[in-house]
Amino acid sequence: MKVMIVEDDYITSQVMKEILINYGDCDIAEDGLQAINLFTEGLIDGFPYDLIFLDIMMPGLDGQETLTRIRGIEREFGITGLDGVKIVMTTALDDFDNIKKAFHSQCEGYIVKPVEKEKIVQKLIELGFLDG
């Protein structure tokens, strides 16, 4: 499994990487633009990401806009539906509007921080990356 962690907080990104490294290869993007570049490079190189953990609150390009752009890139490459990368939003925001917006933009999951191993493993199971 190829995973990207998009997180502007260094400590959070390292905690997530320590958890996820046990399940696949992990890359870290510090902001939305870097995430879009890594995602596009993966598609062009033939090694696309299987899963992205995407922080919502980031400077510059926030997670909601990054999600929208990634789905647009997939459409440009002819990737639709279940063939797309699985995206899990990670955020301190647990309000209904942010959750609704994220799912409307086609994320597959939503984790409220603090990010913990149990939450990540449960999401991996829900998305079919691990057996329950």
C-alpha positions, 0 to 999 in steps of 0.5 A, a space after each residue: 500500500 502506498 500512503 501519503 500523509 498531508 499534514 502541516 504539523 511536524 509532530 502529527 505527521 511523524 506520529 501518523 508515519 510511525 503508525 502507517 509505516 507498518 502497513 505500507 510505504 509512506 510519503 509526507 506532504 507539508 501542504 496541499 500544493 506539495 500533495 497535489 504534486 506528489 499525487 500527480 507524479 505518482 499517477 504519471 510514474 505508474 505508482 499511484 497512491 492507494 490512500 491519503 490522510 489529508 489535514 483540512 486546516 493548512 496554510 495556503 491550499 487547505 484540505 478541502 480544496 486539495 481534495 477537490 483538486 485531487 478528484 479533478 486530476 483523477 478525472 483528467 486521468 480517466 479515474 472514476 468511482 472506486 478506482 480513485 485514491 481513498 482519502 481520509 480527512 484528518 482534522 480538529 474540526 468535527 462540525 457538521 458543515 466541514 464533515 458534509 463538505 468533505 464527503 460531498 467532495 468525495 472523501 471516504 473517511 473523516 478522523 477527528 484529531 488527536 490522531 491515534 493508532 486505533 482510529 487509523 487502524 479502524 479506518 484501514 479496516 473500514 476501507 478494506 486495507 486490513 482484515 477486521 
